[in-house]
Amino acid sequence: MFIPARTIRKPEPDPISTVIQKWLKQNHLEDKFLQADIRTAWEDLLGPLIARHTKSIVLENRILKIRVDNAPLRQELFMSRSRILSLINERAGRQIALECLVY
């Protein structure tokens, strides 16, 4: 008489988003991925005029560094640092940037 082996129930598979987030964290690529996301969403967040004059956006050690080519715009962004931080952190879904430097 044949007795079937006990079937072991496999756990439910993780969603692909969870797997990707774990992989990014394990390989220390989370900040680079977030930086790329910020760059692609920059125009949507702050508008085409600001995006056109923005030369670089870098996220290092939880500091968002924004370089622009227009002095009056630089001053305007400097005055709007808290708004920029809240937009970026809201987009990421968590607090990724603590400080914003505009130069």
C-alpha positions as CSV (number, residue, x, y, z in Angstrom):
1,M,0.0,0.0,0.0
2,F,1.3,3.4,-1.0
3,I,1.3,6.2,1.6
4,P,1.9,9.6,0.1
5,A,4.6,11.7,1.7
6,R,3.5,14.6,3.8
7,T,3.1,17.7,1.7
8,I,5.0,20.7,3.0
9,R,3.1,23.9,2.5
10,K,5.2,26.5,0.9
11,P,4.9,30.0,2.1
12,E,3.2,32.6,0.0
13,P,5.6,34.3,-2.5
14,D,6.6,37.8,-1.7
15,P,5.4,40.6,-3.9
16,I,7.9,41.7,-6.5
17,S,8.1,45.2,-5.0
18,T,9.2,43.7,-1.6
19,V,11.8,41.5,-3.3
20,I,13.2,44.5,-5.2
21,Q,13.3,46.6,-2.1
22,K,15.1,43.9,-0.1
23,W,17.6,43.5,-2.9
24,L,18.3,47.2,-3.2
25,K,18.8,47.4,0.6
26,Q,21.2,44.4,0.7
27,N,23.3,45.8,-2.1
28,H,23.3,49.3,-0.7
29,L,21.7,50.7,-3.8
30,E,18.6,52.2,-2.2
31,D,19.9,55.8,-2.2
32,K,21.0,55.5,-5.9
33,F,17.5,54.3,-6.8
34,L,15.8,57.1,-4.8
35,Q,18.1,59.6,-6.4
36,A,17.2,58.4,-9.9
37,D,13.5,58.5,-8.9
38,I,13.9,62.1,-7.7
39,R,15.5,63.1,-11.0
40,T,12.7,61.6,-13.1
41,A,10.0,63.2,-10.9
42,W,11.7,66.6,-10.5
43,E,9.8,68.3,-13.3
44,D,6.5,66.9,-12.0
45,L,7.2,68.0,-8.5
46,L,8.6,71.6,-9.1
47,G,7.6,72.4,-12.7
48,P,9.3,72.7,-16.1
49,L,11.0,76.1,-15.5
50,I,12.8,74.9,-12.4
51,A,13.7,71.5,-14.1
52,R,15.1,73.4,-17.1
53,H,17.5,75.4,-14.9
54,T,18.5,72.5,-12.6
55,K,21.9,71.2,-13.5
56,S,22.2,68.4,-10.9
57,I,20.3,66.7,-8.1
58,V,22.3,64.6,-5.7
59,L,21.2,62.7,-2.5
60,E,24.2,62.0,-0.2
61,N,24.0,61.1,3.4
62,R,20.3,62.2,3.6
63,I,21.3,65.7,2.2
64,L,19.6,66.8,-1.0
65,K,22.0,68.9,-3.0
66,I,20.5,71.0,-5.9
67,R,22.6,72.9,-8.3
68,V,20.9,75.5,-10.6
69,D,22.3,77.9,-13.2
70,N,20.2,80.9,-12.3
71,A,20.9,83.2,-9.3
72,P,17.3,84.4,-8.7
73,L,16.0,80.9,-9.0
74,R,18.7,79.7,-6.6
75,Q,17.5,82.3,-4.0
76,E,13.8,81.2,-4.6
77,L,14.7,77.5,-4.1
78,F,16.8,78.4,-1.0
79,M,13.7,80.1,0.5
80,S,11.6,77.0,-0.4
81,R,13.8,74.4,1.1
82,S,11.3,73.0,3.6
83,R,8.6,72.7,0.8
84,I,11.1,70.9,-1.4
85,L,12.0,68.5,1.4
86,S,8.4,67.7,2.1
87,L,7.6,67.1,-1.6
88,I,10.6,64.8,-2.0
89,N,9.9,62.9,1.3
90,E,6.2,62.6,0.4
91,R,7.2,61.2,-3.1
92,A,9.4,58.6,-1.5
93,G,6.9,57.6,1.1
94,R,9.3,58.1,4.0
95,Q,11.9,60.6,5.2
96,I,14.9,60.2,2.9
97,A,16.2,63.8,3.0
98,L,16.8,65.7,6.2
99,E,18.5,68.8,4.7
100,C,18.4,70.6,1.4
101,L,21.4,72.6,0.0
102,V,20.9,74.9,-3.0
103,Y,23.9,76.1,-4.9
